[in-house]
Amino acid sequence: MISLSRSTRRLLLALFATVMLVPVLQAGETPSDDPAAQAETYSKQAADLRASADKHAKIAKMHRAGTGPSKMSHESIAQHCERLAQSLRAAAEESDAIAAAYRSLAEKQ
């Protein structure tokens, strides 16, 4: 487990909150009362988070290989991207769990 400072944790939580609200705000919609629609929203969000995690993992791999200017701090950038990818994957898992809960609620209705 990576130890993060309080300010870093707060920043990451704010980032995740923003990421979770962006699909709703972009669509210009208010959250649906329909559990099946909510489940779909959270499933899509999980997929988007995973795609972003994969992108950051790829960037980390490139920096581990030393791609880019030699004056660049490849190690610190690689570590940053790896931490971000890990956090994004954790957020995706949470979105999947919320989607599963909404699916279960939709099945009961």
C-alpha positions in Angstrom: 0.0 0.0 0.0 1.3 3.4 -0.9 1.3 6.0 1.8 -0.1 9.3 0.7 -0.1 12.6 2.5 -3.4 14.1 3.7 -3.3 16.8 1.0 -2.6 14.3 -1.7 -5.5 12.1 -0.5 -7.8 15.1 -0.5 -6.7 16.1 -4.0 -7.3 12.5 -5.3 -10.8 12.4 -3.7 -11.6 15.7 -5.3 -10.4 14.4 -8.6 -12.5 11.3 -8.3 -15.6 13.3 -7.3 -15.1 15.4 -10.4 -14.6 12.4 -12.6 -17.8 10.8 -11.2 -19.9 14.0 -11.9 -18.5 14.8 -15.4 -20.7 12.3 -17.3 -23.8 13.6 -15.6 -22.9 17.2 -16.2 -21.8 16.6 -19.8 -25.2 15.0 -20.5 -27.0 18.0 -19.0 -29.1 15.5 -17.0 -29.9 15.1 -13.4 -29.3 11.7 -11.9 -32.0 9.2 -12.8 -34.4 7.7 -10.3 -34.3 4.5 -12.5 -31.9 2.0 -10.9 -31.2 0.3 -14.3 -30.1 3.7 -15.8 -28.0 4.4 -12.7 -26.3 1.0 -13.1 -25.5 1.7 -16.7 -24.1 5.2 -15.8 -21.8 3.7 -13.2 -20.8 0.8 -15.5 -19.8 3.3 -18.2 -18.0 5.4 -15.6 -16.0 2.3 -14.6 -15.0 1.7 -18.2 -13.9 5.3 -18.6 -11.8 5.1 -15.4 -10.2 1.9 -16.6 -9.3 3.5 -19.9 -7.7 6.4 -18.1 -5.8 4.0 -15.8 -4.6 2.1 -18.9 -3.4 5.3 -20.5 -1.5 6.3 -17.4 0.0 2.9 -17.1 1.2 3.2 -20.7 2.8 6.6 -20.0 4.5 5.1 -16.9 5.9 2.3 -19.0 7.2 4.8 -21.6 9.0 6.8 -18.8 10.4 3.7 -17.2 12.0 3.0 -20.7 13.4 6.5 -20.7 11.3 7.8 -23.5 11.5 11.6 -23.9 14.1 14.3 -23.2 17.1 13.2 -21.1 16.7 16.1 -18.7 13.2 14.9 -17.7 12.7 13.2 -14.4 11.4 9.9 -15.8 11.3 8.1 -12.5 9.1 10.6 -10.7 6.7 10.8 -13.7 6.6 7.0 -13.9 5.8 6.8 -10.2 3.1 9.5 -10.5 1.4 7.7 -13.4 1.6 4.4 -11.7 0.0 5.8 -8.5 -2.7 7.5 -10.6 -3.4 4.3 -12.6 -3.8 2.4 -9.3 -6.2 5.0 -7.9 -8.2 5.1 -11.1 -8.5 1.3 -11.1 -9.7 1.4 -7.4 -12.3 4.1 -8.4 -13.4 1.8 -11.3 -13.9 -1.1 -8.9 -16.0 1.2 -6.7 -18.1 2.2 -9.7 -18.6 -1.4 -10.6 -19.8 -2.2 -7.0 -22.3 0.7 -7.2 -23.5 -0.4 -10.6 -24.0 -4.0 -9.2 -26.0 -2.6 -6.3 -28.2 -0.6 -8.6 -28.7 -3.7 -10.9 -29.8 -5.7 -7.9 -32.2 -2.9 -6.9 -33.6 -2.8 -10.5 -34.2 -6.6 -10.4 -36.2 -6.3 -7.2 -38.5 -3.7 -8.7 
